[in-house]
Amino acid sequence: MERFGERFVSRVLLPAEWEYCSALKNPVVHVAARFAAKEATSKALGVGIGTQLGWQDMEVVRSAGGPPSIALHGQGYELFCQRAARRIHVSLTHTEGHSAAVVILED
């Protein structure tokens, strides 16, 4: 974010994701966690970020007070259906200097 700023944010995050992150004390770690979740989602779907799946095809969403979840759009949803998956699970974690995510598809 320091290097590419708004260009990076608008490429990787959907507006609602940025709205959530930017309202928090340290937005960078929350952006990084979402970046990690999208990378992990692409791996769980069996592809990388590129021609088959874009950053905007996945979204980390949160219900009020609830855990994060992954919403799939466009190609993300198509890949999910092609894999005959029933559910997608996500876990996010972060400290001041590190963020990580794990994503599991359940069939």
C-alpha distances in whole Angstrom, upper triangle without the diagonal:
4,5,5,4,7,8,6,7,11,11,11,12,15,16,17,15,12,15,16,12,12,16,15,15,12,10,7,10,12,9,9,13,13,11,14,16,16,16,19,21,21,23,25,26,27,24,21,18,20,23,25,22,19,15,17,20,19,18,18,20,22,26,26,27,27,25,22,23,22,23,24,24,26,26,24,27,30,29,29,33,33,33,35,33,34,31,27,26,23,22,19,18,16,17,15,14,14,14,16,18,22,23,27,29,32,35
4,6,6,9,11,9,11,14,14,14,15,19,19,20,18,15,18,19,15,14,18,17,16,13,12,9,12,14,12,12,16,16,15,17,20,20,20,23,24,24,26,28,29,30,28,24,22,23,26,28,25,22,19,21,24,23,22,22,24,25,29,29,29,30,28,25,27,26,27,27,28,29,29,28,31,33,32,33,36,37,36,39,37,37,35,31,30,26,25,22,21,18,18,15,14,15,16,19,21,25,26,30,32,36,39
4,6,10,9,9,11,14,14,14,16,19,20,22,20,17,20,21,18,17,21,20,20,17,15,12,15,17,14,14,18,18,15,18,21,20,20,23,24,24,26,28,29,29,27,23,20,21,25,27,24,21,19,21,24,23,23,23,26,27,31,32,32,32,30,27,28,27,28,28,28,29,28,28,31,33,32,33,36,36,36,39,37,38,35,32,31,28,27,24,23,20,20,18,16,17,18,20,22,26,27,31,33,36,39
4,6,6,5,8,10,10,11,13,16,17,19,17,15,18,19,17,16,20,20,20,17,15,12,16,16,13,13,17,16,14,17,20,18,18,22,23,22,24,27,27,28,25,21,18,19,22,24,21,18,16,17,21,21,20,21,24,26,29,30,31,31,29,26,26,25,25,25,25,26,26,25,28,30,29,30,34,34,34,37,35,36,34,30,30,27,26,23,23,21,22,20,18,19,18,21,22,25,26,30,31,35,38
4,5,6,6,9,10,11,12,15,14,17,15,12,15,16,14,12,16,17,17,15,12,10,14,14,11,13,16,15,14,17,19,18,19,22,23,23,25,28,28,29,26,23,20,21,24,25,22,19,16,17,21,20,19,20,22,24,27,28,28,29,27,24,25,24,24,25,24,26,26,25,28,30,30,31,34,35,35,37,35,36,33,30,29,26,25,22,22,20,21,18,18,18,18,20,22,25,26,30,31,35,38
4,5,5,6,8,10,10,12,12,14,13,10,13,15,13,12,15,17,18,16,13,12,15,15,12,14,17,15,14,18,19,18,19,23,23,23,25,28,27,29,26,23,19,20,23,24,21,18,15,15,19,19,18,18,20,22,25,26,27,28,26,23,24,23,22,23,22,23,24,24,26,28,28,29,32,33,34,36,34,34,32,29,28,26,26,23,23,21,22,21,20,21,20,22,23,26,26,30,31,34,37
4,6,5,6,9,10,12,13,16,15,12,15,17,16,15,19,20,21,19,15,14,17,17,13,15,18,16,14,18,19,17,18,22,22,21,24,26,26,27,24,20,17,17,20,21,19,15,13,14,17,18,17,19,21,24,27,28,30,29,28,24,25,23,22,22,21,22,22,22,25,27,26,28,31,31,32,34,33,34,31,28,28,26,26,23,24,23,24,23,22,22,20,22,23,25,26,29,30,34,36
4,6,5,6,8,11,12,15,13,11,15,16,14,14,18,18,19,17,13,12,14,14,10,11,14,12,10,14,16,14,15,18,19,18,21,23,23,24,21,18,14,15,18,20,17,13,11,12,16,15,15,16,19,22,25,26,27,27,25,22,22,20,20,20,20,21,21,20,23,25,24,25,29,29,29,32,30,31,29,25,25,22,23,20,21,19,21,20,19,18,17,18,19,22,22,26,27,31,33
4,5,5,6,8,9,11,9,7,11,12,10,11,14,15,17,15,11,10,13,12,8,10,13,11,10,13,15,13,15,18,18,18,21,23,23,24,22,19,16,17,20,21,17,14,10,11,15,14,13,14,16,18,22,23,24,24,22,19,19,18,18,18,18,20,20,19,22,24,24,25,28,29,29,31,29,30,27,24,24,21,21,18,19,18,20,19,18,18,16,18,18,21,21,25,26,29,32
4,6,6,7,8,11,10,8,11,14,13,13,16,18,20,18,14,14,16,15,11,14,15,13,12,16,16,14,16,19,19,18,22,23,23,24,22,19,15,16,18,19,16,12,10,9,13,13,13,14,16,19,22,24,25,25,24,20,20,18,17,17,16,17,18,18,21,23,23,24,27,28,28,30,29,29,27,24,24,22,23,21,22,21,23,22,22,21,19,20,20,23,22,26,26,30,32
4,6,8,10,13,12,11,14,16,15,15,19,20,22,20,16,15,17,16,12,13,15,12,11,14,15,12,14,17,16,16,19,21,20,21,18,16,12,12,15,16,13,9,7,8,11,12,12,14,17,20,23,25,27,26,24,21,20,17,17,16,15,16,16,16,19,21,20,22,25,25,26,28,27,28,26,23,23,21,22,20,22,21,24,23,22,21,19,19,19,21,21,24,25,28,30
4,7,10,12,9,9,13,14,13,14,17,18,20,18,14,13,14,12,9,10,12,9,7,11,11,9,10,14,13,13,16,18,18,19,16,14,10,12,15,15,12,9,5,7,10,9,9,11,14,17,21,23,24,23,21,17,17,14,14,14,14,15,15,14,17,19,19,19,23,24,24,26,24,25,23,20,20,17,18,17,18,18,20,20,20,18,15,16,15,18,17,20,21,25,27
4,6,8,6,6,10,10,10,11,14,15,18,16,12,12,13,11,8,10,11,8,8,12,11,9,12,15,14,15,18,19,19,21,19,16,13,15,18,18,14,11,7,7,10,9,7,9,11,14,17,19,21,20,18,15,15,13,12,13,13,15,16,14,17,20,19,20,23,24,24,26,24,24,22,19,19,17,18,16,18,17,20,20,20,18,16,16,15,18,17,20,21,24,27
4,6,5,7,9,10,11,12,15,16,19,18,14,15,16,13,11,14,14,10,11,15,13,12,15,17,15,16,20,20,19,22,20,18,15,17,18,18,15,11,8,6,9,9,7,9,10,13,16,18,20,19,18,15,14,12,11,12,11,13,15,14,16,19,19,19,22,24,24,26,24,24,21,19,19,17,19,17,20,20,23,23,23,22,19,19,18,20,19,22,22,25,27
4,5,5,6,9,10,10,12,15,18,17,14,15,17,14,12,15,16,13,14,17,16,15,18,20,19,20,23,24,23,26,24,22,19,20,22,22,18,15,12,10,13,12,10,11,11,14,16,17,20,20,19,16,16,15,14,15,14,16,18,17,19,22,23,23,25,27,28,29,27,26,24,22,22,20,21,19,21,21,23,23,24,23,20,21,20,23,22,25,25,28,30
4,5,5,6,9,10,11,13,17,17,13,15,16,13,12,15,15,12,14,17,15,15,18,20,18,20,23,23,23,26,24,23,20,22,24,23,19,17,14,11,13,12,9,9,8,10,12,13,16,16,16,13,13,13,12,14,14,17,19,18,18,22,23,22,24,27,27,28,25,25,22,20,20,18,19,17,19,20,22,22,24,22,20,20,19,21,20,23,24,26,28
4,5,5,6,9,10,11,15,14,11,12,13,9,8,11,11,8,11,13,12,12,15,17,16,18,20,21,21,24,22,21,18,20,22,22,18,15,12,11,13,11,7,7,7,9,12,14,15,15,14,11,12,11,11,13,14,17,19,17,18,21,22,21,24,26,26,27,24,24,21,18,18,15,16,14,16,16,19,19,20,19,16,16,16,18,17,21,22,24,27
4,5,5,6,8,10,13,12,9,10,12,9,8,11,12,10,11,15,14,14,17,19,18,20,23,23,24,26,24,22,19,21,24,24,20,17,13,12,15,13,11,10,11,12,15,16,18,18,17,14,15,15,15,17,17,20,21,19,21,24,25,24,27,29,29,30,28,27,25,22,21,18,19,16,17,17,19,18,19,19,16,18,17,20,20,24,25,28,30
4,6,5,6,9,13,13,10,12,14,11,11,14,15,13,15,18,17,17,20,22,21,23,26,26,26,29,28,26,23,25,27,27,23,20,16,15,17,16,13,12,11,12,14,14,16,17,17,15,16,16,16,18,19,21,23,22,23,26,27,26,29,31,31,32,29,29,26,23,22,20,20,18,19,18,20,20,21,21,19,20,20,23,23,26,27,29,32
4,6,6,7,11,11,9,11,12,9,9,13,12,11,14,16,15,16,19,20,20,22,24,24,25,28,27,25,23,25,28,27,23,20,17,16,18,15,12,10,9,9,11,11,13,14,14,12,14,14,15,18,19,22,24,21,23,26,26,25,28,30,30,31,28,27,24,21,20,17,17,15,16,15,17,17,19,19,16,18,17,20,20,23,25,27,30
4,5,6,9,8,5,8,9,6,6,10,10,9,12,14,14,15,18,19,19,21,23,24,25,27,26,24,22,24,27,27,23,20,16,16,18,16,13,11,11,11,14,14,15,16,15,13,15,15,17,19,20,23,24,22,24,27,27,26,29,31,31,32,29,28,25,22,20,17,16,13,14,13,15,14,16,15,13,15,16,19,20,23,25,28,31
4,5,8,8,5,8,11,9,9,12,13,13,15,17,17,18,21,22,22,24,27,27,28,30,29,27,24,26,29,29,25,22,18,18,21,19,16,14,14,14,17,16,17,19,18,16,19,19,20,22,22,25,27,25,27,30,30,29,32,34,34,35,32,32,28,25,24,21,20,17,17,16,17,15,17,18,16,19,19,23,23,27,29,31,34
4,7,9,7,11,12,10,11,15,15,15,17,19,19,20,23,24,24,26,29,29,30,33,31,29,27,29,32,32,28,25,21,20,23,21,17,15,14,14,15,14,15,17,17,16,19,20,21,23,24,27,29,27,28,32,32,31,33,36,35,36,33,32,29,26,25,22,21,18,18,17,17,16,19,19,18,20,21,24,25,28,30,32,35
4,6,6,9,10,8,10,13,13,14,16,18,18,20,22,23,24,26,28,28,30,32,31,29,27,30,32,32,28,25,22,22,24,21,18,15,15,14,16,14,14,16,16,15,18,20,21,24,25,28,30,27,29,32,32,31,34,36,35,36,33,32,28,26,23,20,19,16,15,13,14,13,16,16,15,18,19,22,23,27,29,31,34
4,6,9,10,10,12,14,14,16,18,19,20,22,24,25,26,28,30,30,32,34,33,31,29,31,35,34,31,28,24,24,27,24,21,18,18,17,19,18,17,19,19,18,21,23,24,27,28,32,33,30,32,35,35,34,37,39,38,39,36,35,31,28,26,22,20,17,16,13,13,11,14,16,15,18,20,23,25,29,31,34,37
4,6,6,7,9,11,12,13,15,16,18,19,21,22,24,26,27,28,30,31,30,28,26,29,32,32,28,26,22,23,25,22,20,17,18,17,20,19,18,20,19,18,20,22,23,26,27,30,31,28,30,34,33,32,35,37,36,37,34,34,30,27,25,21,19,15,14,11,10,8,11,12,12,16,18,21,23,27,30,32,36
4,6,5,6,9,10,11,12,14,15,17,18,20,21,23,25,26,27,29,28,25,23,25,29,29,25,22,18,19,21,19,16,14,15,15,18,18,18,19,18,16,18,19,20,23,24,27,27,25,27,30,30,29,32,34,33,35,32,31,28,25,23,19,18,14,14,11,12,10,12,13,12,15,16,20,21,25,27,30,33
4,5,5,6,9,10,10,12,14,15,16,18,20,21,23,24,26,27,26,23,21,23,27,27,24,21,17,19,21,19,17,15,17,17,21,21,21,21,19,17,19,19,21,23,24,26,27,25,27,30,29,28,32,33,32,34,31,32,28,25,23,19,18,14,13,10,11,9,9,10,10,13,15,19,20,24,27,30,33
4,5,5,6,9,10,10,12,14,15,16,18,20,21,22,24,26,25,22,21,24,27,27,23,21,18,19,21,18,16,14,16,16,19,20,19,19,17,15,17,18,20,22,24,27,27,24,26,29,28,27,31,32,31,32,29,29,26,22,20,16,14,11,9,6,7,7,7,7,6,10,12,16,18,22,24,27,31
4,5,5,6,9,10,10,12,14,15,16,18,20,21,22,24,24,21,20,23,26,25,22,19,16,17,18,15,13,10,12,12,16,16,16,16,14,12,14,15,17,19,21,24,24,21,23,27,26,25,28,30,29,30,27,27,23,20,18,14,13,9,9,8,10,10,11,10,8,10,11,15,16,20,22,25,28
4,5,5,6,9,10,11,12,14,15,17,19,20,21,23,21,19,17,20,23,23,19,16,13,14,16,14,12,10,12,14,17,18,18,18,16,13,15,14,16,18,19,22,22,20,22,25,24,23,27,28,28,29,26,27,23,20,19,15,14,11,12,10,12,12,12,11,9,11,12,15,16,20,22,25,28
4,5,5,6,9,10,11,12,14,15,17,18,20,21,20,17,16,19,22,22,19,17,13,15,17,14,13,12,15,16,19,21,20,20,17,14,16,15,17,19,20,23,22,20,23,25,24,23,27,28,27,29,26,27,23,20,18,14,13,10,10,8,10,11,10,8,6,8,9,13,15,19,21,24,28
4,5,5,6,9,10,10,12,14,15,16,18,20,19,17,16,20,23,22,19,17,14,15,16,13,12,9,12,13,17,18,18,16,13,11,12,12,15,17,19,22,21,18,21,24,22,21,25,26,25,26,23,24,20,17,15,11,9,6,7,7,10,11,11,8,5,6,6,10,12,16,18,21,25
4,5,5,6,9,10,10,12,14,15,16,18,17,15,14,17,20,19,16,14,10,12,13,10,8,6,10,12,15,17,17,16,13,10,11,10,12,13,15,18,18,15,18,21,19,19,22,24,23,24,21,22,19,15,14,10,10,8,10,10,14,15,14,12,9,9,8,11,11,15,17,20,23
4,5,5,6,9,10,11,13,14,15,17,15,13,11,14,18,17,14,12,9,11,13,10,10,9,13,15,19,21,21,20,17,13,14,12,14,14,16,18,17,15,18,20,19,19,22,23,22,25,22,23,20,16,16,12,13,10,12,12,15,15,14,12,9,9,9,11,12,16,18,21,24
4,5,5,6,8,10,11,12,14,15,15,12,12,15,19,18,15,14,11,14,14,12,12,10,14,16,20,22,21,19,16,13,13,12,15,15,18,20,19,16,19,21,19,18,22,23,21,23,21,22,19,15,14,10,10,8,10,10,13,15,13,10,7,6,5,8,10,13,16,19,22
4,5,5,6,9,10,10,12,14,14,12,12,16,18,17,14,13,10,12,12,9,9,7,11,13,17,19,19,17,13,10,10,8,11,12,15,17,16,13,16,18,16,15,19,20,19,20,17,18,15,11,10,7,8,7,10,12,15,17,16,13,9,7,5,7,7,11,13,16,19
4,5,5,6,9,10,10,12,11,10,9,12,15,14,10,9,7,9,9,6,8,8,12,15,18,21,21,19,16,12,11,9,10,10,12,14,13,10,13,16,14,14,17,18,17,19,17,18,16,12,12,10,11,11,14,15,18,20,19,16,12,10,8,10,9,12,13,17,19
4,5,5,6,9,10,11,10,7,7,11,14,13,10,10,9,12,12,10,11,12,15,18,22,24,24,22,19,15,14,12,14,13,15,16,15,12,15,17,14,15,19,19,17,20,18,20,17,14,14,12,13,12,14,15,18,20,18,15,12,10,8,9,9,12,14,17,20
4,5,5,6,9,10,10,9,10,14,17,15,12,13,12,14,13,11,12,12,15,17,21,24,23,20,17,14,13,11,13,13,16,17,16,12,15,17,14,14,17,18,16,18,15,17,15,11,11,9,10,10,13,15,18,20,19,15,12,9,7,6,6,8,11,14,17
4,5,5,6,9,9,9,10,13,15,13,10,11,10,12,10,8,10,10,13,16,19,22,23,20,16,13,11,8,10,10,12,14,12,9,11,13,11,10,14,14,13,15,13,14,12,9,9,8,11,12,15,17,21,23,22,18,15,12,9,8,6,8,9,12,15
4,5,5,6,5,5,6,10,12,9,7,9,9,12,10,9,12,13,16,19,22,26,26,23,20,17,14,11,13,11,13,13,11,8,11,12,10,10,14,14,12,15,14,16,15,12,13,12,15,15,18,20,23,25,23,20,17,14,12,11,9,11,11,14,16
4,5,5,6,6,9,12,14,12,10,12,13,15,14,12,15,15,19,21,25,28,27,24,21,18,16,14,15,14,16,17,14,11,14,15,11,12,15,14,13,16,14,17,15,12,13,13,14,15,18,20,23,25,23,20,17,14,11,10,8,9,10,14,15
4,5,8,9,12,15,16,13,12,14,14,16,14,12,14,15,18,20,23,26,26,23,19,17,14,12,14,13,15,16,14,11,13,13,10,9,13,13,10,13,10,13,12,9,10,11,13,15,18,20,24,26,25,21,18,15,12,9,6,6,6,10,12
4,6,8,10,13,13,10,9,12,13,15,12,11,14,15,18,21,24,27,27,24,21,18,15,12,13,11,13,13,11,8,10,10,6,7,10,9,8,11,9,12,12,10,12,13,16,18,21,23,27,29,27,24,21,18,15,13,9,9,8,11,12
4,7,10,12,13,10,10,13,15,17,14,14,17,18,21,24,27,31,31,27,24,21,19,16,17,14,16,16,13,11,13,12,9,10,12,11,9,13,12,15,15,13,15,16,18,20,22,25,28,30,28,25,22,19,16,14,12,11,10,13,14
4,7,8,9,7,7,10,12,15,13,13,16,18,21,25,28,31,31,28,25,22,19,16,17,14,15,15,11,10,13,12,9,11,14,12,12,15,15,18,17,15,17,17,19,20,23,24,28,29,27,24,21,19,17,15,13,14,13,17,17
4,6,9,8,7,9,10,13,12,12,15,17,21,24,27,30,31,28,25,22,19,16,17,15,16,15,12,11,15,15,12,14,17,16,15,18,18,21,19,17,18,17,19,19,21,23,25,27,25,22,19,17,15,15,14,15,15,19,20
4,7,7,5,5,7,10,10,10,14,16,19,23,26,29,30,27,24,21,19,16,16,14,14,14,11,10,14,14,12,14,18,17,17,20,19,22,20,18,19,18,19,19,21,22,25,26,24,21,19,17,16,16,15,17,17,21,22
4,6,5,6,9,11,11,13,16,19,22,25,29,32,33,30,28,24,22,19,18,15,15,14,11,12,15,15,13,16,18,17,18,21,21,24,23,20,22,21,23,23,25,26,28,29,27,24,22,21,20,20,18,20,20,23,24
4,6,7,11,12,11,14,18,21,24,27,30,33,35,32,30,26,24,20,19,16,15,12,10,11,15,13,12,16,17,16,17,21,21,24,23,22,24,23,26,26,28,29,32,33,31,28,26,24,22,22,21,22,21,24,24
4,7,11,12,10,12,16,19,22,25,28,32,33,30,28,24,21,18,17,13,12,10,7,8,11,10,8,12,14,12,14,17,17,20,20,18,21,21,24,24,27,28,31,32,31,28,25,23,21,20,18,19,18,21,21
4,7,8,6,9,12,15,18,22,25,28,29,27,24,21,18,14,14,10,10,9,6,6,10,10,8,11,13,13,14,17,16,19,18,16,18,18,21,21,24,25,28,29,28,25,22,20,18,18,16,17,16,19,20
4,5,5,8,11,14,17,20,24,27,28,26,24,20,18,14,13,11,10,9,8,8,11,12,12,14,16,16,17,20,19,21,20,17,19,18,20,20,23,23,26,27,26,23,21,19,18,18,16,18,18,21,23
4,5,6,8,11,14,18,21,24,25,23,21,17,15,12,12,10,10,11,10,9,13,14,14,15,18,19,19,21,20,21,19,17,18,16,18,17,20,20,23,24,23,20,17,17,15,17,15,18,18,21,23
4,5,7,10,13,17,19,22,24,22,21,17,15,12,10,9,8,9,9,9,11,13,14,15,17,19,20,21,20,21,19,17,18,17,19,18,21,22,25,26,25,23,20,19,17,19,17,19,19,22,24
4,7,11,13,17,19,22,24,22,20,16,14,10,8,6,5,6,6,5,8,10,10,11,14,15,16,18,16,18,16,14,16,16,18,18,22,23,26,27,27,24,21,19,17,17,15,17,16,19,20
4,7,10,13,16,19,21,18,16,13,10,7,6,5,6,9,9,6,8,11,11,11,14,16,16,17,15,16,14,12,13,12,15,15,18,20,23,24,24,21,18,16,14,14,12,14,14,17,19
4,6,10,13,16,17,15,14,10,8,6,5,6,8,11,12,10,11,14,15,14,17,19,19,20,17,17,15,12,13,11,13,13,16,18,21,22,23,20,17,16,13,14,13,15,15,18,20
4,7,10,13,14,12,10,6,6,5,6,9,11,15,16,13,14,17,17,15,18,21,20,21,18,18,14,11,11,9,10,10,13,15,18,20,20,18,14,13,11,12,11,14,15,17,20
4,7,10,11,10,9,6,5,6,7,10,12,16,18,15,15,19,19,17,20,22,22,22,19,18,15,12,12,10,12,12,15,16,20,21,22,20,17,16,14,15,14,16,17,18,21
4,6,8,6,6,5,6,9,10,14,16,20,21,18,18,22,22,20,22,25,24,24,21,19,16,14,13,11,12,12,14,16,19,21,22,21,17,17,15,16,15,17,18,20,23
4,6,5,7,7,9,11,12,16,18,21,23,21,20,24,24,22,24,27,26,25,22,20,17,16,15,14,15,15,17,19,22,24,26,24,21,20,18,19,18,20,20,21,24
4,5,9,10,12,15,16,19,21,25,27,24,24,27,28,25,27,31,30,29,26,24,20,19,18,17,17,16,18,19,22,23,26,24,22,22,20,21,21,23,24,24,27
4,7,9,12,16,17,21,23,27,29,25,25,29,29,26,29,32,30,30,26,24,21,19,17,16,15,15,16,18,20,22,24,23,20,20,19,20,20,22,23,24,27
4,7,9,13,14,18,21,25,26,23,22,26,26,23,25,28,27,26,23,20,17,16,13,12,12,13,15,17,20,22,24,22,19,19,17,17,17,18,20,20,23
4,7,10,13,16,19,23,24,20,20,24,23,21,23,26,24,24,20,18,15,13,10,9,8,9,12,14,17,20,22,19,16,15,13,13,13,15,17,17,21
4,7,10,13,16,20,21,17,18,21,21,18,21,24,22,22,19,17,14,11,9,7,7,8,11,13,17,19,20,18,14,13,11,12,11,13,15,16,20
4,7,10,13,17,17,14,14,18,17,14,17,20,19,19,15,14,10,8,7,6,8,10,13,16,20,22,23,20,16,14,11,11,10,11,12,14,17
4,6,10,13,14,10,11,14,14,11,14,17,16,16,13,13,10,7,7,7,10,11,15,17,21,23,23,20,17,15,11,11,9,11,11,13,16
4,7,10,12,9,8,12,13,11,13,16,16,16,13,13,11,9,10,11,14,15,18,20,24,26,26,23,20,18,15,15,12,13,13,15,17
4,7,8,5,5,9,9,8,10,13,13,14,12,12,11,10,12,12,16,17,20,23,26,28,28,25,21,19,16,16,13,14,12,14,16
4,6,5,5,8,10,10,11,14,15,16,15,15,14,13,16,16,19,20,23,25,29,30,30,27,24,22,19,19,16,17,16,18,19
4,5,6,6,9,10,11,13,15,16,16,17,17,16,19,19,22,23,26,28,32,33,32,30,26,24,22,22,18,19,17,19,20
4,5,5,6,8,10,10,12,14,14,16,16,15,18,19,22,23,26,28,31,33,32,29,25,23,21,20,17,18,16,18,18
4,5,5,6,9,10,11,13,12,14,13,11,14,15,18,19,23,25,28,30,29,26,22,20,17,17,14,14,12,15,16
4,5,5,6,9,10,11,10,11,11,11,14,16,19,21,24,27,30,32,32,29,25,23,19,18,15,15,12,14,14
4,5,5,6,9,10,11,13,14,14,17,19,22,24,27,30,33,35,34,31,28,25,22,21,17,17,14,15,15
4,5,5,6,9,9,12,13,12,15,17,20,22,25,28,31,33,32,29,25,23,20,18,15,14,11,13,13
4,6,5,7,6,8,9,9,12,14,18,20,24,26,30,32,32,28,25,22,18,16,13,11,8,10,10
4,5,5,6,8,10,11,15,18,21,24,27,30,34,36,35,32,28,25,22,20,16,15,11,12,10
4,5,8,11,13,14,17,19,23,25,29,31,35,37,36,33,29,26,23,21,17,16,12,13,11
4,5,9,11,12,15,17,21,23,26,29,33,35,34,31,27,24,21,18,15,12,9,10,8
4,7,10,11,15,18,21,24,28,31,34,37,36,33,29,26,22,20,16,13,10,9,6
4,6,8,11,14,18,21,24,27,31,34,33,30,26,23,19,16,13,10,6,6,4
4,7,10,14,17,20,24,27,31,34,34,30,27,24,20,17,13,11,7,6,5
4,7,10,14,17,20,24,27,30,30,27,23,20,16,14,10,8,6,5,7
4,7,10,13,17,20,24,27,27,23,20,17,13,10,7,6,5,6,9
4,7,10,14,17,21,24,24,21,17,14,10,8,6,5,6,8,11
4,7,10,14,17,20,20,17,13,11,7,6,4,7,9,11,15
4,7,10,14,17,17,14,11,8,5,5,7,9,12,14,18
4,7,11,14,14,11,8,6,4,7,9,12,15,17,21
4,7,11,11,8,6,5,6,9,12,15,18,21,24
4,7,8,5,4,6,9,12,15,18,22,24,28
4,5,5,6,9,12,15,19,22,25,28,31
4,6,8,12,15,18,22,25,28,31,34
4,7,11,14,18,21,24,28,30,34
4,7,11,14,17,21,24,27,30
4,7,11,14,17,21,23,27
4,7,10,14,17,20,23
4,7,10,13,16,20
4,7,10,13,16
4,7,10,13
4,6,10
4,6
4
